[in-house]
Structure formats: C-alpha cells, structure tokens
C-alpha cells in the first residue's frame, strides 16, 4: 500500500512534518473562519436544549424542562431530548464561564471539532499507508467544502464525525498492537465511542465496527489470532478488555442524555427507533421537486454525494476502486477490507433501511474521513505505478490544479463553503432550483446584517419595524438597535399577505419554477449570493395595497378588495400571489374574461392547484352560459 517515497526515510519525515504542520494550523484557521458564520436555522433550538440540559445537571435532575424545550415563538420541540447534550450543554457552560456570545462560542467549538476530525483522519491515513498518503489526505480535506463548511457551525454531525475518527484511529492502533493491548489505545477507543454516543445514538455503530474490524483482522492474521486465543486466560482477558472498552464508552456516552437518568435504557431504545422514523418530516428540494424527507428515493445519498464531493475526491475513490479490482476473486488485506467495509456498510444500510435524512449527506459525515483515506491511498497507488517523471509531474499538476480551484471557490464564497456543488452538477448555478443550496439559511443572517446597517434602514423613522422572514432564527441575532423590531414568520408564497416594512426571504422551501422565475421578488433592495446564485434577499414594502385587499377579501367585501388588489397588481404585475385573488374578484363581479386571464396566468405557475383549476372550469362554464343567452 505504501507510496515509494515511504521507502525513503528522509522524504517520509518531510511529508510527516508538512502534514502535521498543516493539520495543527487548522486549529487556528478554522475557528477564525467560523467567526463570520451567521445563525443556522436550527441553532436556537440547539441552544435552548443546551440551556435546559445544563439546568437539569446543575439542579441534580429536578429541572426537567429539557424534555419539552420551547423555542421559536413558544414552539415546543419534544424530540430534542433524543440527542446527546454534550456539545449543546458544554458550549452553553463555556459561554457562561467566559462571558462570550453563545453563537460565536458554539461556532468556534464546532470548528475545533472539525480540526480534530482532520487531524485524526490524517493519522488514520498515516497508520494505514504512510505519510505520503497522509499528506494527500490533508490536502483533500482542506479542499473539501462540505466538511470545512459544516465544521464552522454544525454542532451534531461534526462532533459525531470527531468521535468516529478518534475511535477508528485507536481501533486501528489496537489491531496493529495485537496481541498486546496498550492501555492508551484502549482508553482512546473508549473516548471516541463516548464522544460519538454523547452526540447521537448513531455512535453505537462503533461497537459493531470494532467487532467487524477484529474479525477481518483475525481472518488475515492467523498467527496473531492464535496468540490472542492461545489460552483460556488470554481469551478471557482479551474479551473482557473489549467489553470494557465498549461498555464504558457507551455508558459514559449515555450520561450526556438527561433523559437517560430518568428513563434508563428505554431511552436508548427509543432513541435508536427514532433514527428510523424521526417524526419531524421537513420539505426538501430534490431534483427540482419539493419532497418530504421520508419520501427520499433509495439513491438519495449517492446522488447527494456525487453532486457535492470535490472531483479530486471522486477521482481518488475511483482510482482506489480500480486498485481493488480483484476484490471479488481475492480477499484484500485487513487494511483495505476495513476501509471498504466502513464505507459500504453505511451506504448499504441507508439504501436498505431508508432512514430519514435531511438536506444532503451531512448525517453520514462520519464516514467521510474513511472515504478520504481511501482516496488518498488510491492516489498513492497510482503514483507508485507512474514511472516517468514527466507524467508524474503532469498528474500532480492536474491534481493540485483542481485542489486550487476548489480552495479558491471556498475562499471566494466564505462562509458558505457547505453549499458547494461540484462541476458534474454545473456548480451551484446548475443546482439552483433543483437542490437546496443554502439549506441552513446562513445567507439570511448576512441579509439581516446588511439591512440594519443600511442607509435605507437607518433613515427609516418607523419606531416598530415589522420584518417578515422564513428564517425566524434571525430574531436571536445579538444586535444593539435603537428601534424595536418585530419579526413575523412568513413563507415566500405568502409574502406581502400581511403589512410589513421589510422582508428577509431565503431561497429555502421554494419550488423550482419559483426559484428560477420569481426569486428574488420585486421590491428587493439587497441580494445575498453564493457564486452568483441568490440565496437570500431583503425586500422593502412599497405599500399596503395587497394586505388591505386581502383583508377585505377575507371579509367577503369583494368590491373593496378588488380596488386594492388592482392597485397592488398595477404596482407589481409580476406578483403571482395577487392573480388568483383578483381573478376571483373579477369572477364574482361578472368580468369573466379578465378573471380567466388571471387564473390561467396563475395556473401556468402552479399547474396542479386544484382550487384554481376548479375555478377556471366554473369561469368557462359561466362564459359558455353567457354566450348562449
């Protein structure tokens, strides 16, 4: 598996020095990068859970508000208790002790977890294939926008991946040290299991992973297997150690679930059951259609990975697969088998079990380090076979060319690295309208910051400004404003239905035709873009014609409604929301031709709207009767 440079001790030391230096530098770079990240849409819920969990621990179990936390305008989130509270409660505790802003604190801590993921991925590559592979691995990792982007704010998937990376590293160290079981390796493995489980119950997968790794290793190493099980005492000692690693790691992980103290192992079972069918079924844009999370097709994960893995990673994985072309006829060594098993197990599981997944492959980020190691070994393998220096230089030039292109994209679009789509998909421009782009609505925070610092806003003398938004997390922004702000939740479809001063609307939960033809809406005074694609916008209200018209419409005052809706239509003829309402007013007043024109116009945007289709049929029938008289 080793690249030929590994036979040169001096070259190997250089690769080690460079790789470790780059990895350690990320413990400074990533936290600094995280400071620019806005408020992810899920974060206020996570903070509320962290505060409630901390109260549970500090009150020695008497405060059980964690079980049904409240956030977002008194909405209850009863299923949050099935997540581990290690990061959430820990970040609140650190924020309180250091008197630092909670959002910034969380993002810095998440970034540090991301740096740990990268460090241990590099160490895994070094253990399995030497320091040249580790060098390639760290290069691939720093040019992995999804991983880097999520590291700046994701408090669940990144710490979970950290636990897996730590555990995998020490699992491999345990295998390589057999038949001896060094204490530090056993402790490290238990810590990795604890960290992973303390975030999500998916960390329990590490135990069957450890068992599978051992079975694979023993099948490849007969002499070591015989030594480990040479006697009853040796066998019992080995099995007891494995049980101690698994049980201690799991039990300590369980302690970071407040609900575990009250419900014991029934909580563990409930948490595992919830992985299969989580009750919160959000809508997602996938292949140009809005679907519920429980409706994703079998190939959802593969498509998302194919769209968002950098080409360098995909190429490395392809090369690695080619290097393992004899897998069907010849059993690979234990190192390669571990990599293959670790990746395929999750991919096959997601296809077969069909667990709920949200917005791409972030829930399985914990297997990305293994995939990176596989890709790095693939590159090592191909370089080992390139004998001509000119070809080797050319391949290296192409490799670093693509790496540089990806890193430049990340730099140019910071802090939206996580919204990356690769060239196969045509980048984020090709994905626009077909997949969710800014699915954590980070662009809304940037739009809000722009608004409150804009001349438009500062000159606005309205004392209580109403801001409508489809990202209510903005209300938690820590800003010192002289004027009060009232946030109101509003979807893109119902924008302008109620009086407002401004609106901040992200591109989430919007159908393809609306994204491509009506977003950003008229009245937009600022657009937040990722690589030229609008992901959030600030809209200023021109007048209250439409809300007034809708008010009269709901009161069944058709004449007054028509007057104001017509004013709204003349002010903004592209506002598709007005068309069916004004069309209905025309229909009620007997102006069937105008009504039909507006209804058909609306149907061209929403061809499946049954109410509009029914009204069009009624209008056509009215026209037919009128002509027959």
C-alpha positions in Angstrom: 0.0 0.0 0.0 2.9 2.4 0.5 4.0 5.0 -2.0 7.6 4.5 -3.0 8.7 7.7 -1.2 7.9 5.8 2.0 11.0 3.7 1.5 13.0 7.0 1.7 13.1 7.9 5.4 14.0 11.5 4.7 11.1 12.0 2.3 8.7 10.4 4.7 9.8 12.7 7.5 9.3 15.7 5.2 5.8 14.6 4.4 5.1 14.0 8.1 6.3 17.4 9.1 4.3 19.2 6.4 1.2 17.2 7.1 1.2 17.6 10.9 2.0 21.4 10.5 -0.9 21.9 8.1 -3.2 19.9 10.4 -2.3 21.8 13.5 -2.6 25.1 11.8 -6.3 24.4 11.2 -6.9 24.6 15.0 -6.3 28.3 14.5 -7.6 28.8 10.9 -11.0 27.1 11.3 -12.0 28.9 14.5 -11.1 32.2 12.9 -13.2 31.3 9.8 -16.1 30.4 12.0 -16.4 34.0 13.3 -18.0 35.1 10.1 -20.8 32.5 10.1 -24.3 33.7 10.7 -27.1 31.9 12.6 -28.1 28.5 11.2 -31.8 28.0 11.2 -31.6 25.0 13.7 -29.2 26.7 16.2 -31.7 28.5 18.5 -33.3 25.1 19.1 -29.9 23.5 19.9 -29.1 26.4 22.3 -32.4 26.1 24.1 -31.7 22.3 24.5 -28.2 23.1 25.8 -29.5 25.6 28.4 -32.3 23.2 29.5 -29.8 20.3 29.8 -27.4 22.4 31.8 -30.2 23.3 34.2 -31.0 19.6 34.5 -27.4 18.8 35.5 -26.9 21.8 37.8 -30.2 21.1 39.6 -29.3 17.5 40.0 -32.3 16.3 37.9 -35.0 18.5 39.4 -35.4 20.8 36.4 -36.7 18.6 33.5 -37.5 21.4 31.1 -35.1 19.6 28.6 -37.9 17.1 27.9 -40.1 19.6 26.1 -38.0 22.6 25.2 -39.5 25.8 23.9 -38.0 28.0 21.1 -39.2 30.0 18.1 -42.3 31.8 19.4 -43.1 29.3 22.1 -43.0 26.3 19.8 -42.3 23.0 21.5 -39.6 20.5 20.5 -40.2 17.3 22.4 -37.9 15.2 20.3 -34.7 17.2 21.0 -34.2 15.1 24.2 -33.2 12.1 22.0 -30.0 14.0 21.0 -27.0 13.9 23.2 -26.3 17.2 25.2 -22.5 17.0 25.4 -21.8 19.7 22.9 -25.0 21.7 23.5 -24.7 21.9 27.3 -20.9 22.2 27.1 -21.0 25.1 24.8 -23.5 27.0 27.0 -21.4 26.3 30.1 -18.2 27.6 28.3 -20.1 30.6 27.0 -21.3 31.4 30.6 -17.9 31.0 32.1 -16.0 33.0 29.5 -18.9 35.6 29.0 -18.6 35.1 25.3 -21.6 35.3 22.8 -23.2 31.9 22.6 -23.4 31.7 18.8 -19.7 32.6 18.4 -18.7 30.2 21.2 -20.6 27.3 19.5 -19.1 28.0 16.1 -15.6 28.2 17.5 -16.0 24.9 19.3 -17.5 23.3 16.2 -14.5 24.5 14.2 -12.2 22.9 16.8 -14.1 19.6 16.4 -13.6 19.9 12.7 -9.9 20.4 13.1 -9.8 17.2 15.3 -11.6 15.3 12.6 -9.0 16.4 10.1 -6.1 15.6 12.4 -7.3 12.0 13.2 -8.2 11.4 9.5 -4.6 12.2 8.7 -3.3 9.9 11.5 -5.5 7.1 10.2 -4.1 7.5 6.7 -0.5 7.5 8.1 -1.3 4.3 10.1 -2.7 2.5 7.1 -0.5 3.8 4.3 2.3 6.1 5.4 2.9 9.8 5.5 2.6 10.4 1.8 -1.0 9.2 1.9 -1.5 11.3 5.0 -0.2 14.3 3.1 -2.6 13.6 0.2 -5.4 13.2 2.8 -4.9 16.6 4.4 -4.8 18.2 1.0 -8.1 16.6 0.1 -9.6 17.6 3.4 -8.7 21.3 3.3 -10.3 21.2 -0.2 -13.5 19.5 1.0 -16.1 22.4 1.1 -18.9 20.3 2.7 -16.7 19.2 5.6 -15.0 22.6 6.1 -18.3 24.5 5.8 -20.1 22.2 8.3 -17.2 22.5 10.7 -17.9 26.2 11.1 -21.3 25.7 12.7 -22.7 22.1 12.7 -22.9 21.0 16.4 -24.2 17.5 15.7 -22.6 16.0 12.6 -19.1 17.4 13.1 -18.7 16.3 16.7 -20.2 12.9 15.8 -17.6 12.6 13.0 -14.9 13.6 15.5 -15.9 10.7 17.8 -15.8 8.3 14.9 -12.5 9.5 13.6 -10.9 9.2 17.1 -12.4 5.7 17.6 -11.4 4.5 14.2 -7.8 5.6 14.8 -7.5 3.8 18.1 -9.3 0.8 16.7 -6.5 0.5 14.1 -3.8 1.1 16.7 -5.3 -1.7 18.7 -5.2 -4.0 15.7 -1.6 -3.1 14.9 -0.5 -3.7 18.5 -2.1 -7.1 18.9 -1.6 -9.5 20.7 -0.7 -6.7 23.2 -3.4 -4.3 24.2 -1.7 -1.0 25.2 -3.8 0.9 27.8 -3.6 4.2 25.9 -5.1 2.7 22.8 -8.0 1.1 24.8 -8.7 4.4 26.6 -8.5 6.3 23.2 -11.0 3.9 21.7 -13.4 4.3 24.7 -13.1 8.1 24.5 -14.0 8.0 20.8 -17.1 5.8 21.5 -18.1 8.1 24.3 -17.8 11.3 22.2 -19.8 9.8 19.3 -22.6 8.4 21.5 -22.8 11.7 23.5 -23.8 13.4 20.3 -26.2 10.9 18.7 -27.1 7.3 19.3 -25.6 6.5 15.9 -22.3 6.3 17.8 -23.4 2.9 18.9 -22.4 1.7 15.4 -18.8 1.9 16.6 -19.2 -1.2 18.6 -20.2 -3.5 15.7 -17.5 -1.7 13.7 -14.9 -2.7 16.3 -16.1 -6.3 16.2 -16.1 -6.4 12.4 -12.6 -4.9 12.3 -11.3 -7.6 14.7 -12.9 -10.4 12.7 -11.5 -9.0 9.5 -8.0 -8.7 11.1 -8.0 -12.1 12.6 -9.0 -13.7 9.3 -6.0 -12.1 7.8 -3.5 -12.7 10.6 -3.6 -16.4 11.7 -0.6 -16.2 14.0 -1.8 -13.2 15.9 -5.3 -14.8 16.3 -3.7 -18.0 17.7 -1.6 -15.9 20.1 -4.6 -13.9 21.4 -6.6 -17.0 22.0 -3.6 -19.2 23.0 -5.2 -20.0 26.4 -8.4 -19.6 28.3 -6.9 -16.8 30.4 -5.7 -14.9 27.4 -9.0 -15.3 25.6 -11.0 -14.1 28.7 -8.6 -11.1 29.2 -9.0 -10.1 25.5 -12.8 -10.4 25.6 -13.0 -8.6 28.9 -10.9 -5.7 27.6 -13.2 -5.4 24.5 -16.3 -5.4 26.7 -14.7 -2.8 29.0 -14.0 -0.5 26.0 -17.5 -0.9 24.6 -19.5 -0.8 27.8 -17.5 2.0 29.5 -17.5 4.1 26.3 -21.3 3.6 25.8 -22.3 4.1 29.4 -20.4 7.4 29.8 -21.9 8.5 26.4 -25.4 7.8 27.8 -24.7 10.1 30.7 -24.8 13.0 28.4 -28.5 12.4 27.7 -30.5 14.0 30.5 -33.4 11.7 29.6 -31.2 8.6 30.3 -31.2 9.5 34.0 -35.0 9.3 34.2 -35.8 6.5 31.7 -32.7 4.4 31.7 -32.1 2.0 28.8 -35.6 2.5 27.4 -34.4 6.0 26.4 -31.6 4.3 24.4 -34.1 2.0 22.6 -36.4 4.9 21.8 -33.5 7.0 20.5 -32.4 4.2 18.2 -36.0 3.6 17.0 -36.3 7.3 16.2 -33.4 7.2 13.8 -35.5 5.0 11.5 -38.5 7.3 11.5 -37.9 10.7 13.0 -41.3 12.5 13.4 -40.1 15.8 12.0 -40.6 15.5 8.3 -39.4 18.7 6.6 -39.8 19.5 2.9 -36.7 19.5 0.7 -35.9 20.4 -2.9 -34.5 17.4 -4.6 -34.1 17.0 -8.4 -36.4 20.0 -9.0 -39.3 18.7 -6.8 -40.3 19.5 -3.3 -40.5 16.2 -1.4 -40.8 15.3 2.3 -37.7 13.8 4.0 -39.4 10.5 4.4 -40.1 10.3 0.7 -36.4 10.3 -0.5 -35.6 7.7 -3.1 -33.2 4.8 -2.5 -30.3 6.6 -4.3 -30.7 9.9 -2.5 -27.5 9.6 -0.5 -25.4 8.6 -3.6 -26.8 11.4 -5.7 -26.1 14.0 -3.0 -22.5 12.7 -2.5 -22.0 12.6 -6.3 -23.1 16.2 -6.6 -21.1 17.7 -3.7 -17.9 15.6 -3.4 -15.0 17.5 -5.0 -13.8 15.9 -8.2 -10.5 15.2 -6.6 -12.1 13.1 -4.0 -14.3 11.3 -6.5 -11.3 10.6 -8.8 -9.3 9.3 -5.8 -12.1 7.0 -4.8 -12.4 5.7 -8.4 -8.6 5.0 -8.5 -8.9 3.2 -5.2 -11.7 1.0 -6.5 -9.6 0.2 -9.6 -6.7 -0.7 -7.3 -9.1 -3.2 -5.6 -10.3 -4.7 -8.9 -9.5 -8.2 -7.6 -11.8 -7.9 -4.6 -14.3 -10.4 -6.0 -11.6 -13.1 -6.7 -9.1 -12.3 -4.0 -9.7 -11.3 -0.4 -8.0 -7.9 0.3 -5.7 -7.4 3.3 -7.3 -6.3 6.5 -6.4 -2.6 6.0 -8.2 -2.4 2.7 -11.1 -4.5 3.9 -11.6 -2.1 6.9 -11.9 0.8 4.5 -14.2 -0.9 2.2 -16.4 -2.3 4.9 -16.6 1.0 6.8 -17.9 2.8 3.7 -20.2 0.2 2.2 -21.9 -0.7 5.5 -23.4 2.8 5.9 -24.2 3.2 2.2 -26.0 -0.2 2.1 -27.7 0.5 5.3 -29.2 3.8 4.1 -30.4 2.2 0.9 -31.9 -0.9 2.7 -33.3 0.7 5.9 -34.3 4.0 4.4 -33.7 6.2 7.5 -34.8 9.8 7.5 -32.2 12.2 6.1 -32.2 15.9 5.8 -30.5 18.1 3.2 -27.8 16.0 1.6 -25.3 13.7 3.3 -24.4 15.6 6.4 -25.9 12.9 8.7 -23.3 10.5 7.5 -20.4 12.9 7.6 -18.7 10.4 10.0 -17.8 8.1 7.1 -16.2 11.0 5.1 -12.8 10.5 6.8 -12.7 6.9 5.7 -13.6 7.9 2.2 -10.8 10.5 2.2 -8.3 7.9 3.5 -9.4 5.5 0.7 -9.0 8.3 -1.9 -5.5 9.2 -0.6 -4.4 5.6 -0.8 -5.8 5.5 -4.3 -3.6 8.4 -5.3 -0.6 6.7 -3.6 -1.3 3.6 -5.6 -1.4 5.3 -8.9 1.7 7.4 -8.2 3.5 4.2 -7.3 2.8 3.0 -10.9 3.8 6.1 -12.7 7.5 5.6 -13.6 8.1 8.5 -16.0 8.9 11.8 -14.2 7.2 13.9 -16.8 3.9 12.1 -16.4 4.1 12.2 -12.7 4.6 15.9 -12.7 1.7 16.3 -15.2 -0.6 14.3 -13.0 0.5 16.2 -9.9 -0.1 19.5 -11.7 -3.7 18.5 -12.7 -4.3 17.3 -9.1 -3.2 20.5 -7.5 -4.9 22.5 -10.2 -8.3 21.1 -9.2 -7.4 21.4 -5.5 -6.5 25.1 -6.1 -9.8 25.7 -8.0 -11.8 24.2 -5.1 -9.9 26.1 -2.4 -10.3 29.4 -4.4 -14.1 28.7 -4.6 -14.2 28.3 -0.9 -12.2 31.5 -0.3 -14.4 33.4 -2.7 -17.7 32.2 -1.2 -16.8 32.1 2.5 -18.7 31.5 4.8 -20.9 29.4 2.5 -18.5 26.6 1.9 -21.1 24.0 2.9 -23.3 25.0 -0.1 -20.7 23.6 -2.6 -21.8 21.7 -5.7 -19.1 20.2 -8.0 -18.6 20.6 -11.7 -20.6 17.5 -12.6 -23.7 19.2 -11.4 -22.6 22.5 -13.1 -21.7 24.0 -9.7 -24.2 25.8 -7.5 -25.6 27.5 -10.6 -26.5 24.2 -12.1 -28.0 23.1 -8.8 -30.2 26.2 -8.3 -33.8 25.2 -8.5 -33.0 21.5 -8.4 -31.5 21.2 -4.9 -31.4 23.1 -1.7 -28.4 25.4 -1.7 -28.2 27.5 1.5 -30.2 24.9 3.5 -29.2 26.3 6.9 -30.2 29.8 5.7 -26.8 31.4 6.6 -27.4 34.0 3.9 -30.4 35.3 5.8 -28.1 36.4 8.6 -25.9 38.3 6.2 -29.0 39.9 4.7 -30.2 41.0 8.1 -26.8 42.4 9.0 -26.8 44.4 5.7 -30.3 45.7 6.4 -29.7 47.0 9.9 -26.6 48.8 8.7 -28.0 50.2 5.5 -28.9 53.8 4.9 -32.4 52.7 4.0 -32.9 51.2 7.4 -31.1 53.9 9.4 -33.2 56.7 7.8 -36.5 54.8 8.4 -38.3 56.7 11.2 -40.8 53.9 11.9 -40.3 53.1 15.6 -41.5 49.4 15.4 -40.4 47.9 12.2 -42.0 44.7 11.0 -39.7 42.2 9.3 -41.2 39.1 7.7 -38.9 36.2 7.2 -38.8 32.4 6.5 -35.9 32.1 8.9 -37.2 33.1 12.3 -33.8 32.4 13.8 -32.9 36.0 12.9 -34.8 37.2 16.0 -32.0 35.8 18.1 -29.3 37.9 16.5 -27.3 39.8 19.1 -27.6 43.4 17.8 -27.9 46.7 19.7 -30.6 48.5 17.8 -32.2 51.8 18.9 -35.5 50.8 17.3 -37.5 47.8 18.2 -38.0 45.1 15.5 -40.9 42.7 15.3 -40.2 39.5 13.4 -43.1 37.7 11.7 -42.8 34.2 10.2 -43.8 34.3 6.5 -43.3 31.9 3.6 -42.2 33.0 0.1 -45.7 32.0 -1.1 -47.5 34.3 1.3 -45.1 37.2 1.2 -46.9 40.6 1.2 -50.1 39.0 2.6 -49.7 41.0 5.8 -48.4 44.5 6.5 -44.7 44.8 6.8 -41.8 47.2 6.4 -39.2 44.7 5.2 -38.8 41.0 4.5 -35.8 38.8 4.6 -36.5 35.7 2.5 -34.1 32.8 1.8 -34.4 30.5 -1.2 -35.4 27.6 1.1 -38.7 25.7 0.6 -39.4 27.2 -2.8 -40.4 25.3 -5.9 -38.1 25.1 -9.0 -40.2 27.4 -11.2 -40.5 30.0 -8.5 -36.7 29.9 -7.7 -35.8 30.3 -11.4 -38.5 32.8 -12.4 -39.7 34.8 -9.4 -36.8 34.8 -6.9 -35.7 37.4 -5.8 -39.2 39.1 -5.7 -39.9 42.6 -6.8 -39.1 45.2 -4.2 -35.8 43.6 -3.4 -33.2 46.1 -2.3 -30.4 43.6 -1.5 -29.4 40.1 -2.6 -27.0 37.7 -0.9 -25.4 35.4 -3.4 -23.3 32.3 -3.4 -21.2 32.1 -6.6 -23.7 34.4 -8.3 -26.8 32.4 -7.1 -29.3 34.4 -5.0 -29.9 32.6 -1.6 -31.3 35.4 0.4 -32.8 38.8 -0.3 -34.1 41.9 1.5 -37.4 43.2 0.3 -38.8 46.6 1.2 -42.6 47.1 1.2 -43.8 49.7 -1.3 -47.3 50.0 0.0 -50.1 48.1 1.9 -52.4 47.6 -1.1 -52.2 43.8 -1.1 -52.7 43.3 2.7 -55.6 45.7 2.6 -57.1 43.9 -0.4 -56.7 40.6 1.3 -58.3 41.9 4.5 -61.4 42.9 2.5 -61.2 39.6 0.6 -61.4 37.6 3.8 -64.3 39.8 4.9 -66.0 38.9 1.6 -66.1 42.6 0.6 -65.4 41.9 -3.0 -65.7 45.4 -4.4 -63.3 47.0 -1.9 -60.9 44.0 -2.2 -60.9 44.4 -6.0 -60.0 48.1 -5.7 -56.9 47.5 -3.5 -55.8 44.2 -5.2 -55.9 46.1 -8.6 -53.7 48.8 -7.2 -51.4 46.1 -5.9 -51.4 44.5 -9.4 -50.6 47.7 -11.2 -47.8 48.4 -8.7 -46.4 44.9 -9.1 -47.9 42.9 -12.0 -45.4 40.0 -11.5 -46.7 39.3 -8.0 -48.2 35.9 -8.7 -49.9 35.9 -5.3 -52.4 38.6 -6.4 -53.5 36.8 -9.6 -56.0 34.2 -8.2 -57.4 36.7 -5.7 -58.0 39.5 -8.2 -59.2 36.9 -10.7 -61.8 35.7 -8.1 -63.0 39.2 -7.6 -63.4 39.7 -11.3 -65.3 36.4 -11.4 -67.6 37.4 -8.6 -68.3 40.7 -10.4 -69.1 39.0 -13.7 -65.9 40.1 -15.5 -65.2 36.6 -16.7 -62.6 37.3 -19.4 -60.3 39.2 -17.0 -60.9 36.5 -14.4 -60.0 33.7 -16.8 -56.8 35.6 -17.9 -55.5 35.9 -14.4 -56.5 32.4 -13.4 -54.7 30.9 -16.4 -51.7 33.0 -15.7 -51.6 31.6 -12.2 -52.1 28.1 -13.4 -49.1 28.4 -15.7 -47.0 28.8 -12.5 -49.0 26.3 -10.4 -50.4 23.8 -12.8 -51.6 21.4 -10.1 -53.5 23.9 -8.0 -56.9 22.1 -7.8 -58.8 25.2 -6.4 -57.7 27.3 -9.4 -58.4 24.5 -11.8 -61.9 24.2 -10.4 -62.5 28.0 -10.6 -61.2 28.0 -14.2 -63.8 25.4 -15.1 -66.5 27.4 -13.3 -65.5 30.6 -15.2 -65.5 28.7 -18.5 -69.0 27.4 -17.7 -70.1 31.0 -16.9 -68.7 32.3 -20.1 -70.5 29.5 -22.0 -73.8 30.3 -20.4 -73.3 34.0 -21.1 -72.7 33.4 -24.8 -75.7 31.0 -25.1 -78.1 33.7 -23.8 
